[in-house]
Amino acid sequence: MHNVYDCVEAFEKLLDKEYHLVLGRKNTAVSLQINFDKKECFHLMGLQYLTDRPELVRTGEKYLMQ
């Protein structure tokens, strides 16, 4: 990914996706569900660690996914 906008565009493609996985071994199964929400993109990109952009401290959803 070249910049934040590329990352956001790629993440937006996942918003309507949902994954259901069943993991099993020796008669034991664990079900795992993965879905994506707008507010998680900010944290998945690590933007909460930027110290030189105080306007991003609150929440990434407001700034990135309008």
mmCIF file of the N, C-alpha and C atoms, coordinates in Angstrom:
data_MODEL
# 
_entry.id   MODEL 
# 
loop_
_atom_site.group_PDB 
_atom_site.id 
_atom_site.type_symbol 
_atom_site.label_atom_id 
_atom_site.label_alt_id 
_atom_site.label_comp_id 
_atom_site.label_asym_id 
_atom_site.label_entity_id 
_atom_site.label_seq_id 
_atom_site.pdbx_PDB_ins_code 
_atom_site.Cartn_x 
_atom_site.Cartn_y 
_atom_site.Cartn_z 
_atom_site.occupancy 
_atom_site.B_iso_or_equiv 
_atom_site.pdbx_formal_charge 
_atom_site.auth_seq_id 
_atom_site.auth_comp_id 
_atom_site.auth_asym_id 
_atom_site.auth_atom_id 
_atom_site.pdbx_PDB_model_num 
ATOM 1   N N  . MET A 1 1  ? 0.845   -1.168  0.000  1.00 0.00 ? 1  MET A N  1 
ATOM 2   C CA . MET A 1 1  ? 0.000   0.000   0.000  1.00 0.00 ? 1  MET A CA 1 
ATOM 3   C C  . MET A 1 1  ? 0.897   1.241   0.000  1.00 0.00 ? 1  MET A C  1 
ATOM 4   N N  . HIS A 1 2  ? 0.565   2.189   -0.825 1.00 0.00 ? 2  HIS A N  1 
ATOM 5   C CA . HIS A 1 2  ? 1.399   3.361   -0.978 1.00 0.00 ? 2  HIS A CA 1 
ATOM 6   C C  . HIS A 1 2  ? 1.079   4.478   0.002  1.00 0.00 ? 2  HIS A C  1 
ATOM 7   N N  . ASN A 1 3  ? -0.195  4.602   0.362  1.00 0.00 ? 3  ASN A N  1 
ATOM 8   C CA . ASN A 1 3  ? -0.548  5.665   1.294  1.00 0.00 ? 3  ASN A CA 1 
ATOM 9   C C  . ASN A 1 3  ? -1.819  5.280   2.051  1.00 0.00 ? 3  ASN A C  1 
ATOM 10  N N  . VAL A 1 4  ? -2.226  6.139   2.927  1.00 0.00 ? 4  VAL A N  1 
ATOM 11  C CA . VAL A 1 4  ? -3.382  5.869   3.778  1.00 0.00 ? 4  VAL A CA 1 
ATOM 12  C C  . VAL A 1 4  ? -4.638  5.663   2.943  1.00 0.00 ? 4  VAL A C  1 
ATOM 13  N N  . TYR A 1 5  ? -4.806  6.442   1.893  1.00 0.00 ? 5  TYR A N  1 
ATOM 14  C CA . TYR A 1 5  ? -6.006  6.321   1.065  1.00 0.00 ? 5  TYR A CA 1 
ATOM 15  C C  . TYR A 1 5  ? -6.084  4.959   0.373  1.00 0.00 ? 5  TYR A C  1 
ATOM 16  N N  . ASP A 1 6  ? -4.948  4.428   -0.057 1.00 0.00 ? 6  ASP A N  1 
ATOM 17  C CA . ASP A 1 6  ? -4.934  3.083   -0.648 1.00 0.00 ? 6  ASP A CA 1 
ATOM 18  C C  . ASP A 1 6  ? -5.369  2.046   0.376  1.00 0.00 ? 6  ASP A C  1 
ATOM 19  N N  . CYS A 1 7  ? -4.888  2.194   1.598  1.00 0.00 ? 7  CYS A N  1 
ATOM 20  C CA . CYS A 1 7  ? -5.264  1.268   2.668  1.00 0.00 ? 7  CYS A CA 1 
ATOM 21  C C  . CYS A 1 7  ? -6.757  1.337   2.959  1.00 0.00 ? 7  CYS A C  1 
ATOM 22  N N  . VAL A 1 8  ? -7.290  2.535   3.013  1.00 0.00 ? 8  VAL A N  1 
ATOM 23  C CA . VAL A 1 8  ? -8.712  2.711   3.290  1.00 0.00 ? 8  VAL A CA 1 
ATOM 24  C C  . VAL A 1 8  ? -9.546  2.117   2.162  1.00 0.00 ? 8  VAL A C  1 
ATOM 25  N N  . GLU A 1 9  ? -9.158  2.345   0.928  1.00 0.00 ? 9  GLU A N  1 
ATOM 26  C CA . GLU A 1 9  ? -9.888  1.775   -0.196 1.00 0.00 ? 9  GLU A CA 1 
ATOM 27  C C  . GLU A 1 9  ? -9.879  0.252   -0.156 1.00 0.00 ? 9  GLU A C  1 
ATOM 28  N N  . ALA A 1 10 ? -8.741  -0.320  0.176  1.00 0.00 ? 10 ALA A N  1 
ATOM 29  C CA . ALA A 1 10 ? -8.651  -1.777  0.276  1.00 0.00 ? 10 ALA A CA 1 
ATOM 30  C C  . ALA A 1 10 ? -9.513  -2.293  1.429  1.00 0.00 ? 10 ALA A C  1 
ATOM 31  N N  . PHE A 1 11 ? -9.524  -1.575  2.534  1.00 0.00 ? 11 PHE A N  1 
ATOM 32  C CA . PHE A 1 11 ? -10.315 -1.996  3.692  1.00 0.00 ? 11 PHE A CA 1 
ATOM 33  C C  . PHE A 1 11 ? -11.807 -1.878  3.403  1.00 0.00 ? 11 PHE A C  1 
ATOM 34  N N  . GLU A 1 12 ? -12.211 -0.853  2.669  1.00 0.00 ? 12 GLU A N  1 
ATOM 35  C CA . GLU A 1 12 ? -13.633 -0.675  2.342  1.00 0.00 ? 12 GLU A CA 1 
ATOM 36  C C  . GLU A 1 12 ? -14.191 -1.869  1.578  1.00 0.00 ? 12 GLU A C  1 
ATOM 37  N N  . LYS A 1 13 ? -13.378 -2.526  0.805  1.00 0.00 ? 13 LYS A N  1 
ATOM 38  C CA . LYS A 1 13 ? -13.821 -3.713  0.068  1.00 0.00 ? 13 LYS A CA 1 
ATOM 39  C C  . LYS A 1 13 ? -14.153 -4.875  1.003  1.00 0.00 ? 13 LYS A C  1 
ATOM 40  N N  . LEU A 1 14 ? -13.630 -4.834  2.210  1.00 0.00 ? 14 LEU A N  1 
ATOM 41  C CA . LEU A 1 14 ? -13.883 -5.908  3.175  1.00 0.00 ? 14 LEU A CA 1 
ATOM 42  C C  . LEU A 1 14 ? -15.113 -5.659  4.049  1.00 0.00 ? 14 LEU A C  1 
ATOM 43  N N  . LEU A 1 15 ? -15.668 -4.457  4.018  1.00 0.00 ? 15 LEU A N  1 
ATOM 44  C CA . LEU A 1 15 ? -16.748 -4.102  4.936  1.00 0.00 ? 15 LEU A CA 1 
ATOM 45  C C  . LEU A 1 15 ? -17.990 -4.970  4.773  1.00 0.00 ? 15 LEU A C  1 
ATOM 46  N N  . ASP A 1 16 ? -18.270 -5.447  3.590  1.00 0.00 ? 16 ASP A N  1 
ATOM 47  C CA . ASP A 1 16 ? -19.455 -6.282  3.390  1.00 0.00 ? 16 ASP A CA 1 
ATOM 48  C C  . ASP A 1 16 ? -19.125 -7.776  3.402  1.00 0.00 ? 16 ASP A C  1 
ATOM 49  N N  . LYS A 1 17 ? -17.919 -8.110  3.810  1.00 0.00 ? 17 LYS A N  1 
ATOM 50  C CA . LYS A 1 17 ? -17.488 -9.509  3.853  1.00 0.00 ? 17 LYS A CA 1 
ATOM 51  C C  . LYS A 1 17 ? -17.578 -10.044 5.282  1.00 0.00 ? 17 LYS A C  1 
ATOM 52  N N  . GLU A 1 18 ? -17.853 -11.325 5.378  1.00 0.00 ? 18 GLU A N  1 
ATOM 53  C CA . GLU A 1 18 ? -17.883 -11.994 6.671  1.00 0.00 ? 18 GLU A CA 1 
ATOM 54  C C  . GLU A 1 18 ? -17.333 -13.399 6.462  1.00 0.00 ? 18 GLU A C  1 
ATOM 55  N N  . TYR A 1 19 ? -16.437 -13.806 7.314  1.00 0.00 ? 19 TYR A N  1 
ATOM 56  C CA . TYR A 1 19 ? -15.819 -15.120 7.193  1.00 0.00 ? 19 TYR A CA 1 
ATOM 57  C C  . TYR A 1 19 ? -16.215 -15.982 8.387  1.00 0.00 ? 19 TYR A C  1 
ATOM 58  N N  . HIS A 1 20 ? -16.580 -17.225 8.108  1.00 0.00 ? 20 HIS A N  1 
ATOM 59  C CA . HIS A 1 20 ? -16.885 -18.202 9.143  1.00 0.00 ? 20 HIS A CA 1 
ATOM 60  C C  . HIS A 1 20 ? -15.897 -19.349 8.971  1.00 0.00 ? 20 HIS A C  1 
ATOM 61  N N  . LEU A 1 21 ? -15.099 -19.576 9.993  1.00 0.00 ? 21 LEU A N  1 
ATOM 62  C CA . LEU A 1 21 ? -14.111 -20.644 9.962  1.00 0.00 ? 21 LEU A CA 1 
ATOM 63  C C  . LEU A 1 21 ? -14.424 -21.638 11.069 1.00 0.00 ? 21 LEU A C  1 
ATOM 64  N N  . VAL A 1 22 ? -14.257 -22.896 10.765 1.00 0.00 ? 22 VAL A N  1 
ATOM 65  C CA . VAL A 1 22 ? -14.394 -23.926 11.785 1.00 0.00 ? 22 VAL A CA 1 
ATOM 66  C C  . VAL A 1 22 ? -13.057 -24.648 11.852 1.00 0.00 ? 22 VAL A C  1 
ATOM 67  N N  . LEU A 1 23 ? -12.443 -24.566 13.002 1.00 0.00 ? 23 LEU A N  1 
ATOM 68  C CA . LEU A 1 23 ? -11.153 -25.202 13.227 1.00 0.00 ? 23 LEU A CA 1 
ATOM 69  C C  . LEU A 1 23 ? -11.382 -26.415 14.114 1.00 0.00 ? 23 LEU A C  1 
ATOM 70  N N  . GLY A 1 24 ? -10.815 -27.528 13.744 1.00 0.00 ? 24 GLY A N  1 
ATOM 71  C CA . GLY A 1 24 ? -11.049 -28.716 14.545 1.00 0.00 ? 24 GLY A CA 1 
ATOM 72  C C  . GLY A 1 24 ? -9.843  -29.622 14.627 1.00 0.00 ? 24 GLY A C  1 
ATOM 73  N N  . ARG A 1 25 ? -9.804  -30.327 15.742 1.00 0.00 ? 25 ARG A N  1 
ATOM 74  C CA . ARG A 1 25 ? -8.748  -31.304 15.956 1.00 0.00 ? 25 ARG A CA 1 
ATOM 75  C C  . ARG A 1 25 ? -9.174  -32.234 17.085 1.00 0.00 ? 25 ARG A C  1 
ATOM 76  N N  . LYS A 1 26 ? -9.048  -33.518 16.864 1.00 0.00 ? 26 LYS A N  1 
ATOM 77  C CA . LYS A 1 26 ? -9.330  -34.535 17.883 1.00 0.00 ? 26 LYS A CA 1 
ATOM 78  C C  . LYS A 1 26 ? -10.705 -34.350 18.520 1.00 0.00 ? 26 LYS A C  1 
ATOM 79  N N  . ASN A 1 27 ? -11.735 -34.365 17.703 1.00 0.00 ? 27 ASN A N  1 
ATOM 80  C CA . ASN A 1 27 ? -13.131 -34.271 18.145 1.00 0.00 ? 27 ASN A CA 1 
ATOM 81  C C  . ASN A 1 27 ? -13.475 -32.971 18.865 1.00 0.00 ? 27 ASN A C  1 
ATOM 82  N N  . THR A 1 28 ? -12.694 -31.942 18.656 1.00 0.00 ? 28 THR A N  1 
ATOM 83  C CA . THR A 1 28 ? -12.995 -30.633 19.230 1.00 0.00 ? 28 THR A CA 1 
ATOM 84  C C  . THR A 1 28 ? -13.016 -29.610 18.092 1.00 0.00 ? 28 THR A C  1 
ATOM 85  N N  . ALA A 1 29 ? -14.098 -28.847 18.034 1.00 0.00 ? 29 ALA A N  1 
ATOM 86  C CA . ALA A 1 29 ? -14.224 -27.838 16.985 1.00 0.00 ? 29 ALA A CA 1 
ATOM 87  C C  . ALA A 1 29 ? -14.421 -26.465 17.611 1.00 0.00 ? 29 ALA A C  1 
ATOM 88  N N  . VAL A 1 30 ? -13.815 -25.484 17.011 1.00 0.00 ? 30 VAL A N  1 
ATOM 89  C CA . VAL A 1 30 ? -13.963 -24.097 17.442 1.00 0.00 ? 30 VAL A CA 1 
ATOM 90  C C  . VAL A 1 30 ? -14.426 -23.295 16.229 1.00 0.00 ? 30 VAL A C  1 
ATOM 91  N N  . SER A 1 31 ? -15.485 -22.535 16.397 1.00 0.00 ? 31 SER A N  1 
ATOM 92  C CA . SER A 1 31 ? -16.013 -21.707 15.325 1.00 0.00 ? 31 SER A CA 1 
ATOM 93  C C  . SER A 1 31 ? -15.466 -20.290 15.482 1.00 0.00 ? 31 SER A C  1 
ATOM 94  N N  . LEU A 1 32 ? -15.024 -19.709 14.385 1.00 0.00 ? 32 LEU A N  1 
ATOM 95  C CA . LEU A 1 32 ? -14.446 -18.374 14.395 1.00 0.00 ? 32 LEU A CA 1 
ATOM 96  C C  . LEU A 1 32 ? -15.149 -17.546 13.327 1.00 0.00 ? 32 LEU A C  1 
ATOM 97  N N  . GLN A 1 33 ? -15.647 -16.396 13.716 1.00 0.00 ? 33 GLN A N  1 
ATOM 98  C CA . GLN A 1 33 ? -16.320 -15.495 12.781 1.00 0.00 ? 33 GLN A CA 1 
ATOM 99  C C  . GLN A 1 33 ? -15.514 -14.208 12.681 1.00 0.00 ? 33 GLN A C  1 
ATOM 100 N N  . ILE A 1 34 ? -15.218 -13.793 11.463 1.00 0.00 ? 34 ILE A N  1 
ATOM 101 C CA . ILE A 1 34 ? -14.454 -12.575 11.226 1.00 0.00 ? 34 ILE A CA 1 
ATOM 102 C C  . ILE A 1 34 ? -15.304 -11.642 10.367 1.00 0.00 ? 34 ILE A C  1 
ATOM 103 N N  . ASN A 1 35 ? -15.526 -10.431 10.863 1.00 0.00 ? 35 ASN A N  1 
ATOM 104 C CA . ASN A 1 35 ? -16.204 -9.407  10.075 1.00 0.00 ? 35 ASN A CA 1 
ATOM 105 C C  . ASN A 1 35 ? -15.473 -8.085  10.290 1.00 0.00 ? 35 ASN A C  1 
ATOM 106 N N  . PHE A 1 36 ? -15.733 -7.142  9.445  1.00 0.00 ? 36 PHE A N  1 
ATOM 107 C CA . PHE A 1 36 ? -14.974 -5.902  9.432  1.00 0.00 ? 36 PHE A CA 1 
ATOM 108 C C  . PHE A 1 36 ? -15.890 -4.713  9.679  1.00 0.00 ? 36 PHE A C  1 
ATOM 109 N N  . ASP A 1 37 ? -15.418 -3.767  10.465 1.00 0.00 ? 37 ASP A N  1 
ATOM 110 C CA . ASP A 1 37 ? -16.185 -2.576  10.810 1.00 0.00 ? 37 ASP A CA 1 
ATOM 111 C C  . ASP A 1 37 ? -15.336 -1.348  10.507 1.00 0.00 ? 37 ASP A C  1 
ATOM 112 N N  . LYS A 1 38 ? -15.977 -0.272  10.084 1.00 0.00 ? 38 LYS A N  1 
ATOM 113 C CA . LYS A 1 38 ? -15.261 0.964   9.720  1.00 0.00 ? 38 LYS A CA 1 
ATOM 114 C C  . LYS A 1 38 ? -14.307 1.441   10.803 1.00 0.00 ? 38 LYS A C  1 
ATOM 115 N N  . LYS A 1 39 ? -14.755 1.405   12.045 1.00 0.00 ? 39 LYS A N  1 
ATOM 116 C CA . LYS A 1 39 ? -13.936 1.979   13.118 1.00 0.00 ? 39 LYS A CA 1 
ATOM 117 C C  . LYS A 1 39 ? -12.658 1.205   13.379 1.00 0.00 ? 39 LYS A C  1 
ATOM 118 N N  . GLU A 1 40 ? -12.534 -0.008  12.875 1.00 0.00 ? 40 GLU A N  1 
ATOM 119 C CA . GLU A 1 40 ? -11.325 -0.802  13.107 1.00 0.00 ? 40 GLU A CA 1 
ATOM 120 C C  . GLU A 1 40 ? -10.188 -0.465  12.140 1.00 0.00 ? 40 GLU A C  1 
ATOM 121 N N  . CYS A 1 41 ? -10.493 0.135   11.019 1.00 0.00 ? 41 CYS A N  1 
ATOM 122 C CA . CYS A 1 41 ? -9.470  0.453   10.019 1.00 0.00 ? 41 CYS A CA 1 
ATOM 123 C C  . CYS A 1 41 ? -8.379  1.343   10.608 1.00 0.00 ? 41 CYS A C  1 
ATOM 124 N N  . PHE A 1 42 ? -8.777  2.330   11.350 1.00 0.00 ? 42 PHE A N  1 
ATOM 125 C CA . PHE A 1 42 ? -7.845  3.269   11.980 1.00 0.00 ? 42 PHE A CA 1 
ATOM 126 C C  . PHE A 1 42 ? -6.798  2.527   12.816 1.00 0.00 ? 42 PHE A C  1 
ATOM 127 N N  . HIS A 1 43 ? -7.247  1.564   13.597 1.00 0.00 ? 43 HIS A N  1 
ATOM 128 C CA . HIS A 1 43 ? -6.334  0.835   14.478 1.00 0.00 ? 43 HIS A CA 1 
ATOM 129 C C  . HIS A 1 43 ? -5.538  -0.229  13.726 1.00 0.00 ? 43 HIS A C  1 
ATOM 130 N N  . LEU A 1 44 ? -6.142  -0.854  12.733 1.00 0.00 ? 44 LEU A N  1 
ATOM 131 C CA . LEU A 1 44 ? -5.407  -1.852  11.954 1.00 0.00 ? 44 LEU A CA 1 
ATOM 132 C C  . LEU A 1 44 ? -4.231  -1.241  11.201 1.00 0.00 ? 44 LEU A C  1 
ATOM 133 N N  . MET A 1 45 ? -4.351  0.023   10.821 1.00 0.00 ? 45 MET A N  1 
ATOM 134 C CA . MET A 1 45 ? -3.245  0.702   10.145 1.00 0.00 ? 45 MET A CA 1 
ATOM 135 C C  . MET A 1 45 ? -2.241  1.287   11.144 1.00 0.00 ? 45 MET A C  1 
ATOM 136 N N  . GLY A 1 46 ? -2.549  1.239   12.426 1.00 0.00 ? 46 GLY A N  1 
ATOM 137 C CA . GLY A 1 46 ? -1.626  1.735   13.442 1.00 0.00 ? 46 GLY A CA 1 
ATOM 138 C C  . GLY A 1 46 ? -1.609  3.239   13.586 1.00 0.00 ? 46 GLY A C  1 
ATOM 139 N N  . LEU A 1 47 ? -2.634  3.912   13.105 1.00 0.00 ? 47 LEU A N  1 
ATOM 140 C CA . LEU A 1 47 ? -2.637  5.376   13.133 1.00 0.00 ? 47 LEU A CA 1 
ATOM 141 C C  . LEU A 1 47 ? -2.747  5.948   14.541 1.00 0.00 ? 47 LEU A C  1 
ATOM 142 N N  . GLN A 1 48 ? -3.168  5.141   15.505 1.00 0.00 ? 48 GLN A N  1 
ATOM 143 C CA . GLN A 1 48 ? -3.249  5.637   16.871 1.00 0.00 ? 48 GLN A CA 1 
ATOM 144 C C  . GLN A 1 48 ? -1.858  5.912   17.453 1.00 0.00 ? 48 GLN A C  1 
ATOM 145 N N  . TYR A 1 49 ? -0.819  5.423   16.786 1.00 0.00 ? 49 TYR A N  1 
ATOM 146 C CA . TYR A 1 49 ? 0.543   5.635   17.271 1.00 0.00 ? 49 TYR A CA 1 
ATOM 147 C C  . TYR A 1 49 ? 1.208   6.880   16.689 1.00 0.00 ? 49 TYR A C  1 
ATOM 148 N N  . LEU A 1 50 ? 0.528   7.578   15.810 1.00 0.00 ? 50 LEU A N  1 
ATOM 149 C CA . LEU A 1 50 ? 1.106   8.808   15.256 1.00 0.00 ? 50 LEU A CA 1 
ATOM 150 C C  . LEU A 1 50 ? 1.106   9.894   16.326 1.00 0.00 ? 50 LEU A C  1 
ATOM 151 N N  . THR A 1 51 ? 2.262   10.425  16.614 1.00 0.00 ? 51 THR A N  1 
ATOM 152 C CA . THR A 1 51 ? 2.353   11.454  17.655 1.00 0.00 ? 51 THR A CA 1 
ATOM 153 C C  . THR A 1 51 ? 2.379   12.861  17.083 1.00 0.00 ? 51 THR A C  1 
ATOM 154 N N  . ASP A 1 52 ? 2.633   12.976  15.790 1.00 0.00 ? 52 ASP A N  1 
ATOM 155 C CA . ASP A 1 52 ? 2.722   14.306  15.182 1.00 0.00 ? 52 ASP A CA 1 
ATOM 156 C C  . ASP A 1 52 ? 1.394   14.778  14.586 1.00 0.00 ? 52 ASP A C  1 
ATOM 157 N N  . ARG A 1 53 ? 0.322   14.015  14.761 1.00 0.00 ? 53 ARG A N  1 
ATOM 158 C CA . ARG A 1 53 ? -0.993  14.379  14.233 1.00 0.00 ? 53 ARG A CA 1 
ATOM 159 C C  . ARG A 1 53 ? -2.030  14.323  15.349 1.00 0.00 ? 53 ARG A C  1 
ATOM 160 N N  . PRO A 1 54 ? -2.058  15.326  16.229 1.00 0.00 ? 54 PRO A N  1 
ATOM 161 C CA . PRO A 1 54 ? -2.982  15.300  17.376 1.00 0.00 ? 54 PRO A CA 1 
ATOM 162 C C  . PRO A 1 54 ? -4.450  15.278  16.985 1.00 0.00 ? 54 PRO A C  1 
ATOM 163 N N  . GLU A 1 55 ? -4.791  15.731  15.782 1.00 0.00 ? 55 GLU A N  1 
ATOM 164 C CA . GLU A 1 55 ? -6.196  15.717  15.370 1.00 0.00 ? 55 GLU A CA 1 
ATOM 165 C C  . GLU A 1 55 ? -6.715  14.298  15.128 1.00 0.00 ? 55 GLU A C  1 
ATOM 166 N N  . LEU A 1 56 ? -5.819  13.322  15.037 1.00 0.00 ? 56 LEU A N  1 
ATOM 167 C CA . LEU A 1 56 ? -6.227  11.934  14.835 1.00 0.00 ? 56 LEU A CA 1 
ATOM 168 C C  . LEU A 1 56 ? -6.380  11.157  16.142 1.00 0.00 ? 56 LEU A C  1 
ATOM 169 N N  . VAL A 1 57 ? -6.187  11.802  17.252 1.00 0.00 ? 57 VAL A N  1 
ATOM 170 C CA . VAL A 1 57 ? -6.211  11.106  18.535 1.00 0.00 ? 57 VAL A CA 1 
ATOM 171 C C  . VAL A 1 57 ? -7.581  10.539  18.866 1.00 0.00 ? 57 VAL A C  1 
ATOM 172 N N  . ARG A 1 58 ? -8.643  11.251  18.538 1.00 0.00 ? 58 ARG A N  1 
ATOM 173 C CA . ARG A 1 58 ? -9.990  10.823  18.938 1.00 0.00 ? 58 ARG A CA 1 
ATOM 174 C C  . ARG A 1 58 ? -10.394 9.503   18.315 1.00 0.00 ? 58 ARG A C  1 
ATOM 175 N N  . THR A 1 59 ? -10.720 9.497   17.048 1.00 0.00 ? 59 THR A N  1 
ATOM 176 C CA . THR A 1 59 ? -11.119 8.266   16.395 1.00 0.00 ? 59 THR A CA 1 
ATOM 177 C C  . THR A 1 59 ? -10.816 8.363   14.912 1.00 0.00 ? 59 THR A C  1 
ATOM 178 N N  . GLY A 1 60 ? -10.367 7.280   14.330 1.00 0.00 ? 60 GLY A N  1 
ATOM 179 C CA . GLY A 1 60 ? -10.031 7.277   12.925 1.00 0.00 ? 60 GLY A CA 1 
ATOM 180 C C  . GLY A 1 60 ? -11.239 7.269   12.032 1.00 0.00 ? 60 GLY A C  1 
ATOM 181 N N  . GLU A 1 61 ? -12.360 6.739   12.497 1.00 0.00 ? 61 GLU A N  1 
ATOM 182 C CA . GLU A 1 61 ? -13.543 6.636   11.654 1.00 0.00 ? 61 GLU A CA 1 
ATOM 183 C C  . GLU A 1 61 ? -13.972 8.021   11.161 1.00 0.00 ? 61 GLU A C  1 
ATOM 184 N N  . LYS A 1 62 ? -13.928 9.003   12.024 1.00 0.00 ? 62 LYS A N  1 
ATOM 185 C CA . LYS A 1 62 ? -14.357 10.354  11.657 1.00 0.00 ? 62 LYS A CA 1 
ATOM 186 C C  . LYS A 1 62 ? -13.478 10.927  10.549 1.00 0.00 ? 62 LYS A C  1 
ATOM 187 N N  . TYR A 1 63 ? -12.205 10.617  10.565 1.00 0.00 ? 63 TYR A N  1 
ATOM 188 C CA . TYR A 1 63 ? -11.273 11.229  9.629  1.00 0.00 ? 63 TYR A CA 1 
ATOM 189 C C  . TYR A 1 63 ? -11.060 10.426  8.353  1.00 0.00 ? 63 TYR A C  1 
ATOM 190 N N  . LEU A 1 64 ? -11.166 9.111   8.435  1.00 0.00 ? 64 LEU A N  1 
ATOM 191 C CA . LEU A 1 64 ? -10.794 8.294   7.297  1.00 0.00 ? 64 LEU A CA 1 
ATOM 192 C C  . LEU A 1 64 ? -11.979 7.748   6.514  1.00 0.00 ? 64 LEU A C  1 
ATOM 193 N N  . MET A 1 65 ? -13.065 7.451   7.142  1.00 0.00 ? 65 MET A N  1 
ATOM 194 C CA . MET A 1 65 ? -14.134 6.710   6.485  1.00 0.00 ? 65 MET A CA 1 
ATOM 195 C C  . MET A 1 65 ? -15.415 7.543   6.425  1.00 0.00 ? 65 MET A C  1 
ATOM 196 N N  . GLN A 1 66 ? -15.364 8.681   5.807  1.00 0.00 ? 66 GLN A N  1 
ATOM 197 C CA . GLN A 1 66 ? -16.556 9.531   5.729  1.00 0.00 ? 66 GLN A CA 1 
ATOM 198 C C  . GLN A 1 66 ? -17.395 9.207   4.546  1.00 0.00 ? 66 GLN A C  1 
# 
